[in-house]
């Protein structure tokens, strides 16, 4: 039996590790499908979340295994500490005897974070020893120790996929020097590195003195039929005055600024689509109430990645007002930019190096200082003007024709092939 045939019959396994529930992570799902198309038995190692408590699920033939707190008591404590939130201003006025739980959060959360991290690493190492995968795709910094354990214990080949600049990310609780030290160690001991933004690749090359990592951007994977129908037609066949945000509901994503700005744009609305933690959702609801824009803001549940572009088609402007809270955000290339473009929406984006270049070079919208509420409101008024909206839509339709996941996937496949045994690479 030839060596190639022996490798093919062994059915190599691949493991993608991500520290989220995987239910809305389109980047990891696309990578899993790519590995599956290369003939790998593909598994995703994810974690439990508020919305997904099943240990095993199946996504189009890809097995998803979730790990996390191992007892009901541990989950109860972890979930309740994570969702502690201050009482709203309205509740404080109506019941002044109630106290904010913010001090409790500050005391308990660091301890719970370290405990949950140790539990996560311990369970992750146990899983990779059990599965012994040939290839491990680590999604972000917080999975790489498990990937390196697979490399040292099982001989796995390891890819580090940097979705963001982890030492410079939003809401970083760990000491930056520690994260830089660990990441410098990671990039020298894994077998390959990729990023989600050209800005990240350039920064990691400069920071760690490594060859420029390939940037595999978060382009939606659309079928031929879906691409033929782009941009999707509005359900009512008319234009309107709806600005939409799609993605995780998190601080520093421009949601607060959008809510404040929409009050200055009469007759317009903001639609916010995506998952959120209960505490942050409560903060947004309190802001909407305080600004008096309850009839101008709509928050709706997330939709599956395959439905995002179609869901956006009923809107008129896509919001990408990332705040300059950290270098990771300043250099980001968010997948929502591609989703808005494919849906035919003009974009209102932050005037940052990568986002700004994408919007300006294609003429698909406007960029502003994302902290300037008046500038955001003025840009919204221009983008929602019927004449200007039509002009930007024409440019967006041209730009959409250039966006193709196959181009990004070819880069990812090339990286995978460099990690594979000679037989599989053939």
N, C-alpha and C positions, 0 to 999 in steps of 0.2 A: 504494500500500500504506500503510495507516495506521501511525502510530508504534507503537501497541500491538502490531500484528501483526509489525512489524519486530523489536521487542524480543523477542517470544515465539519467533520463528524463529531468533534469534541463539544461543539456548541458553546463557544465562549460566552461568559456572562459579563454583563456590565451593570454597575450600580451607580445611580445618581443620588447624591446626598444633598438634602436641602432642609434648612431648619424653619420650615413653615408647613402648613397642612397640604400643600401642593394643589389644592382645589382651584386656585385662581392664578397659578404661576405659569404663564404661557411660555416663558423662556425655557423652563425646565421641561415642560411638556414637549416642546419642539425638539429639544435635544434628545429626549427619550425616544421620540419617533424616528429621529435620524439614526440612533444606535440600533433600533429595531430594524430599520431598513437595511442596515449593514449586516444583519444576521445575528445580532446579539440577543441572548435571553436577557431582557432588560427589566430591572427592578428599580423603583424609586424608594429611598428611605427618607420619610418625612416625619412630622411630629403631630401630635394631637392639637386641636384648636378648639375655640369656643363653638364653632359650627360643625366640626368633624371629629367625632369620637370613635369612629370605627378603626380597628387596628389594621384590617386588610380591605382594600378595595381594588377594583380593576378599571383601568382607563384604556380602552381600545387595545386590550391584550397586554398592557403594561401593568405589572403588579405593583401596588403601592403598599408599603408596610410603614406603620406609624409607631413611634416610640414616644415616651414621655413619663409623667408621674405614674408610678406603678400601683398606687393604692388609692382608694376612694378618699381617704383622709388627705393624702398629699395633693390630690387634684383639687379638693375642696379649698384647702388653704391657699394653694397657688393661684387658683382662679379668682378667689375673693380678694386676695391681696392685689392682684393685677388690675382688678376693676374698681378698686376704691377711688372715689372721686370727691372733690369738694362739692358741697351743696350749692345749688344755683343761687343767684342774687335774689330771685323772686322768693325762693324757699327761705332764705335767710331773713328777708323782710317779714314774711308771714309767720316764721317760727324762729325768733332770734335765739332761743335756748339751744337750738341744734348747733353742734360744733362741726367744723370742717375736719375731715379725716386725712387731710394732706400731711400733717406731721406723722401720723401712723404709717402712711405710705413711705415717707422718706426714711423711717427707721427700719421698716420690715423688708422693703423691696430689695435692697442690696443683698441681704442675707438669702432671701429666696432666689435671687438671680444666681448667686454662686451655687446654691444647693441644686437648683434645676439644671445648671450647666454641667456640674459633676455627674448628675444622674444621666443627662443626655449623652455625654461622652462615654460613660461606662456602658450604657445600652448600645450605643453606636458601635463601639469596638467589639462587643459581643456579636452583633449582627454581621459585621464584616468577617469575623473569624468563622462564623457559621456559613456564610455565603461564599467566601474566598473568591471574589470576582477577579477576572483578568484585568478589567478596566474600571477605574473609579473616577467619576466626574464630580468634583467637589464644588458646590455652588456657594460661593462667598467664604470669607475668612472663617466664619464660625463652624465650618464643617471640615476644615483641612486637617486638624489633628486626627480625626477619624480616618481620613484618607491616608495620612502618613502611617497610621497604625496598620492599615491594610497593606501598604507597601512593605513595611518592615516585617509584618507577621505572615503575610500571604504572598508576597512577591507581586502585588498588583501594580499596574501602571496608573499614575495619578495625574489628573488634569485639574488645575486650579482655575476656576471661572470666577473672575472678580466682577460681580454685578455693580459694585460701587467701590470707592476708595474707603476701605473700612476704617483706617485710623482717622479719617476726616469725614465721617458720615454724620448724618442728622441724629442728634440726641445721644452721642457717644458717652456711655457712663465710665468706660475703662480708661486708665491712664494712656495717653497717646504714645508715650515712649515705649510702653510695653507692647502695644499693637504694632508699632513700627518694627520693633525688635523681632517679634514673632513673624511678621509678614516677610521681613528680610530673610529669615530662616526658611520660611515656606517656599519662596520663589527659587531658592537654591537647592531644595531637596525634592520638590515635585518634578514630574517629567515634562510638563508643559504648562503654559499660562496663556489664558485669553481674557479679554475684558468685554464689557458691554458698551464702551464708548471710546472713540478715538482720543478723547481728552484723558481718559484713564490710562490708556496705553502709553501715551507720551509722558505722563507723570510717573508711571511705574518704571519706565525706561530711565528717566532722569534720576529718580529717587533711589533705585536699587542697582543701577548699572547693568541691567539685563538687556538682551536684545528686545527690540520693540515687539510687544505681544500683539498678536492679531486681535482686531476689534470685530467681534461678531455681534452686530446690532440686533435689536429686538423687533425685527420686521415680522408682521403677521404672516402666517402660512395660510394662504387662500387657495381654494381649488380653482381650476380653470374656469368653471362656470361662475364662481363668485367674482373672479377678476373680470370676466366678460361683462358683468352687470355693474361695474364700478364707474362713477360713484353711484351708490344706491339712490333710488328716487325717494323723496319724502313720501311718507304714508298718505298725507293729505294733498300732495301735489303742489303745495304753495310754499312761499318763503315765510319766515317768521322772525321772531326776536328772541331766540333761545341760545344762550351760551352754555356749553356743557363741559363738565370735568369728568374724566373717567380715570379710575385708578384707586389705590388705597387711600382711605381718608386718614391722613396723618398730618401732624403739625409741619409747618414750613413747606407745604405744597401749594400755598396761595389760596386756600379755601377761605380763610378769614378775610383776606384782601378782596376776594371776589364778592363775598357777601356784602362787605362795606361799599364796594364800588357800585354794585347793582342798584343800590338805593339812589344813585345819581343818574340812573338811566331809566327814565319813566317808560313803562310799557314793556320792559324787557325782563326776562327771567333767567335764573341760573339753575341748571339741573346738575346734580352731583350724583355720580353713579360709581358705587364701589363698596368694598367691605370696610368696616370700622370697628374699633374696640368700643365697648359701651361708654367708657369714660370720655373718650374724645367726641363721640357722637353727642353726648350730653353737653359738652362745651359748645359745639356748633349750634345746637338747639337754643342754648342760652344766648348766644350771639345774635342769632336770627330774631329772637324775641326782643333783645335790647335794641337792635337796629330798626325794628318795626317793619321787616321785609318778609313776613311770613307768607304773603301772597306772591312773592317774587323768587322764592327759593324752594326747590324741590329736591329732597334726598331720597334716592331709590336704591334698592338692593343691587348687589353686583350681578353680572350676567356671565355665563361661561365665555372663555376666551374666543371660542369660535363664533359667538354672537355679537361681539363688541362692535365691529365695524357696521353691521346692519343696525344695531341699536342706536348708533350715533347719527344715522342718516336723517332723523327727524329734527336735528338741531341745526344751528346756523353758524356757530363759531365754536372752535375748540380752545379750551383754556389750558395753558401750560405755564403757569405763573410760579414756577419754583422759586423759593426764597434763597438769598445768599447766606444761608445759615452755616454752610460748611463748604469746603473745597469739593467734596463729592457732588454736591448739588450744583455748584457753579460749572463743573465740567461734565454734567450728566447728558446723556442722549436717551431720553425716556421713550419707551415704546408708544406712549400716547401720541407722540408727534406723527409716527407712521400711521397709527389708527385714524387720527383726524384726517390726514391727507388722503388715505384710501377711502374714507367716507365722504370726501369732497368738501370738507369743512375748512374755511379760512382759519388761521391759527393766531391767537394772541399769546405770545411767548415772552419769556424773560430775556432781557438783553444780555445774555451770557455768551461765552465764546462758541460753544458747540450748538446750543439751541438757536442762538441768534444767526449763526452762519447758515444753518439749515433753512431757516425761515426766509432770510434776506436773499440768499442766492437763488431761491426758487420763486420768490415774489408771492408767497402764499399767505401772507398776513403781515402783522405788525409786531414789533418788539418794544417793550417798555421797561422802565425801572419797576421791578415787581413789588416794590415797597411803596410806590407812589399811587395812592388811591385815586387821586384826580387824573393822573395819566392813564391809569387802567380804565376809568370811566370814559374818558375822552376817546381812547382807542376802541372801546366797545361800541360807542355811538357811531364811529366811522365804519367799523366792520359790520355793524348791523344795518347800516344804510343800504337800501335795496340795490342801488346802482353800484356802490363800492363792493358790496357782498358778491354781486354777480361777476365783477372783474376779478376778485380774488378767487372765486370758485373756478373760473376758467384756468387760472394759473395752477390751481390745486389739481385739476383734472390732468394737466400735463405732467405735473410732478408725480402723480400716482402711477403713471405708466412706467416710471423708472424704478419703483419700489417693488422688489421681488425677493421673497425669502430664499429662493433657490441660489441667489448670489451669495447670501450670507451663509447658507447651509454648506456651500462648496468650500468655504473657508474652514468651517467646523469639521467637515469630513476630512479635509487635508490634515488637520491636527490629529484627528482620531487615527488616521492611517499611519502617521508617524509614530504613534504609540503602539500599533498593533504588531503581532508576530508577522514574520515575512509571509507566511501562507495566507493569513487573512488580508494583509495589505494587497496581495495579488488579486 
